[in-house]
Amino acid sequence: MSTEEIAREFVSYMANTNKHADKVKSLTTPDAMASGGALPHPMPLTEAMQVSSALETAFPDLKFDIQKVTVNGNQATVNVRWSGTNTGPLNLPGMPPVSPTGKNVSVKDAFIVTVKGDKVSHLEIASPADGGIPAALAQIGVKAPTM
């Protein structure tokens, strides 16, 4: 598979981490790391996927719509719009739990996926200033902690 195909597949499975944990794991190197976005510091990708899992719990209908993929060598920048309805509790690291609001969110986001061989070795969350988790929190009426 090409860098673009691997990145597309990986990001599409990120929206359903709870259902596809084995698939996500099979697409990553054992030492894969994640950084950026709402993550407080670089961490093992398996640990960072807990954020994806928390989003999927809070937004059971979570959907990632891949808008554009740009490849530069072994890196692919994947621009997405993710959306869902907040019908479950949201438990993100570093902030108090948020009860379901019933509100819909639709935010843009970006992920820089580094591929080594045929697996993801690094995921950088490159959320735009008006996107990502902070924008989703604002849309459900929750003040985002300083990230």
C-alpha positions as CSV (number, residue, x, y, z in Angstrom):
1,M,0.0,0.0,0.0
2,S,1.1,3.6,-0.6
3,T,1.7,6.2,2.1
4,E,-1.6,7.8,1.1
5,E,-3.6,4.5,1.3
6,I,-2.1,3.6,4.7
7,A,-2.8,7.1,6.1
8,R,-6.4,7.1,4.8
9,E,-7.1,3.7,6.2
10,F,-5.6,4.5,9.6
11,V,-7.5,7.8,9.9
12,S,-10.8,6.2,8.9
13,Y,-10.4,3.5,11.6
14,M,-9.5,6.2,14.2
15,A,-13.2,7.3,14.2
16,N,-14.1,3.8,15.4
17,T,-11.3,2.9,17.7
18,N,-13.6,1.0,20.1
19,K,-14.8,-1.2,17.3
20,H,-11.5,-1.5,15.4
21,A,-8.8,-1.5,18.1
22,D,-7.2,-4.6,16.6
23,K,-7.1,-3.1,13.1
24,V,-5.7,0.2,14.4
25,K,-3.0,-1.8,16.3
26,S,-2.2,-3.8,13.1
27,L,-1.6,-0.6,11.2
28,T,1.0,0.8,13.6
29,T,4.6,0.0,14.5
30,P,5.1,-1.3,18.0
31,D,6.9,1.9,19.0
32,A,4.5,4.3,17.3
33,M,4.1,7.7,18.9
34,A,1.5,10.5,18.9
35,S,1.9,14.2,19.5
36,G,0.2,17.6,19.1
37,G,-3.4,18.7,19.4
38,A,-5.1,18.0,22.7
39,L,-2.4,15.7,23.8
40,P,-0.4,17.1,26.8
41,H,2.9,15.6,25.6
42,P,4.2,13.1,23.0
43,M,3.0,9.6,24.0
44,P,2.7,6.1,22.7
45,L,0.1,6.0,20.0
46,T,-1.8,3.2,21.8
47,E,-2.2,5.6,24.8
48,A,-3.2,8.5,22.6
49,M,-6.0,6.3,21.1
50,Q,-7.7,6.6,24.4
51,V,-8.7,10.1,23.4
52,S,-10.2,8.7,20.2
53,S,-12.0,6.1,22.3
54,A,-13.4,8.8,24.6
55,L,-14.6,10.8,21.6
56,E,-16.3,7.7,20.2
57,T,-18.0,7.1,23.6
58,A,-19.2,10.7,23.7
59,F,-20.2,10.8,20.1
60,P,-21.4,7.2,19.2
61,D,-22.2,8.3,15.7
62,L,-18.7,9.8,15.2
63,K,-17.7,10.1,11.6
64,F,-14.5,11.2,10.0
65,D,-15.0,12.6,6.5
66,I,-11.6,12.7,4.7
67,Q,-11.5,15.9,2.7
68,K,-8.0,15.9,1.3
69,V,-4.7,14.0,1.6
70,T,-1.4,15.5,0.7
71,V,1.7,13.2,0.5
72,N,5.3,14.4,1.0
73,G,7.7,11.4,1.0
74,N,6.7,9.1,3.9
75,Q,4.3,11.6,5.5
76,A,0.7,12.2,4.6
77,T,-1.3,15.2,5.8
78,V,-4.9,14.1,6.2
79,N,-7.5,16.9,6.4
80,V,-10.8,15.7,7.8
81,R,-14.1,17.0,9.0
82,W,-15.4,15.0,12.0
83,S,-18.9,15.1,13.3
84,G,-21.3,13.5,15.7
85,T,-24.0,13.9,18.3
86,N,-23.0,14.2,21.9
87,T,-25.2,11.5,23.4
88,G,-22.6,9.9,25.7
89,P,-20.4,11.1,28.5
90,L,-17.2,12.8,27.5
91,N,-14.1,11.8,29.6
92,L,-11.0,13.5,28.2
93,P,-7.7,13.4,30.1
94,G,-7.1,16.5,32.1
95,M,-10.6,17.8,32.3
96,P,-13.7,16.9,34.3
97,P,-16.3,14.6,32.8
98,V,-18.9,16.2,30.6
99,S,-22.5,14.9,30.6
100,P,-24.2,14.3,27.3
101,T,-25.6,17.5,25.8
102,G,-27.5,16.1,22.8
103,K,-25.7,18.7,20.6
104,N,-24.2,18.1,17.2
105,V,-20.6,19.0,16.4
106,S,-18.9,19.3,13.1
107,V,-15.2,20.4,13.1
108,K,-12.3,20.4,10.8
109,D,-9.1,18.7,11.9
110,A,-5.8,17.6,10.4
111,F,-3.5,14.6,11.1
112,I,0.1,14.2,9.8
113,V,0.7,10.5,9.5
114,T,4.3,9.2,9.2
115,V,4.6,5.8,7.6
116,K,7.6,3.5,8.1
117,G,7.5,0.5,5.8
118,D,3.8,-0.3,5.6
119,K,2.8,0.9,9.1
120,V,2.1,4.2,10.9
121,S,5.1,5.2,13.1
122,H,3.9,8.6,14.2
123,L,0.7,10.6,14.3
124,E,0.8,14.3,14.7
125,I,-2.5,16.0,15.5
126,A,-2.3,19.3,13.6
127,S,-5.7,20.8,14.5
128,P,-6.3,24.2,13.0
129,A,-6.9,27.1,15.4
130,D,-10.6,26.9,14.8
131,G,-10.9,23.1,14.8
132,G,-10.2,19.9,16.6
133,I,-11.3,19.1,20.2
134,P,-11.4,22.7,21.4
135,A,-13.9,23.6,18.6
136,A,-16.0,20.5,19.4
137,L,-16.1,21.4,23.1
138,A,-17.2,25.0,22.2
139,Q,-20.0,23.6,20.0
140,I,-21.4,21.5,22.9
141,G,-21.0,24.5,25.2
142,V,-18.0,23.4,27.2
143,K,-15.0,25.7,27.9
144,A,-11.8,23.9,26.8
145,P,-8.9,23.8,29.3
146,T,-5.8,25.5,28.1
147,M,-4.0,23.1,25.8
